[in-house]
Amino acid sequence: MLGSENVNLPARSGIKEIQVFEIALKTGELREDVLRTIDRAIPSQLFFELTFQGQVRFAAAYKRSPLAASGDTVAGQLVVEAYFQTPWQPTAAPRLPLPVALDLGGLYEQMLRQHILASPLGLRSRAGETLAETVERGKQI
């Protein structure tokens, strides 16, 4: 868990912690609805580390606060958007260091942007594009 106490960053944008779940798979596949169920049950931002036979891949979805007038979620529940997964790689492969950030909201945004870039889409954010706009573009692709 990455929280204010252990990364020495203040909470921002409603983000109080970022959790990383490691899931050891019995087969090399995990349905997205399983990840979505976990994501909906836990009210913080999640990154999944999926391991299988000496390989690892990462999965994450953009989680955002509900839009006030849209009625797109249950009150107080975050909206889980599209998932982005990295390709399989050896578990011994070097990991990216945590990006530089001023608060947990910025850390989450930078981690998710790195994650989206590492996915097979290789989606780079355009100049001035928000994270939500990048995710929406990824969903359309």
Buried (B, 14 or more C-beta within 10 A) or exposed (E): EBBBEEBEBEEBEBBBBBEBBEBEEEEEEBEEEEBEEBBBEEBBBBBBBBBBEEBBBBBBBBBBEBEEEEEEBEEEBBBBBBBBBBEBBEEEEEEEEBEEBEBBBBBBBBBBBBBBBBBEEEBEBEEEEEBEEBBBBBEEE
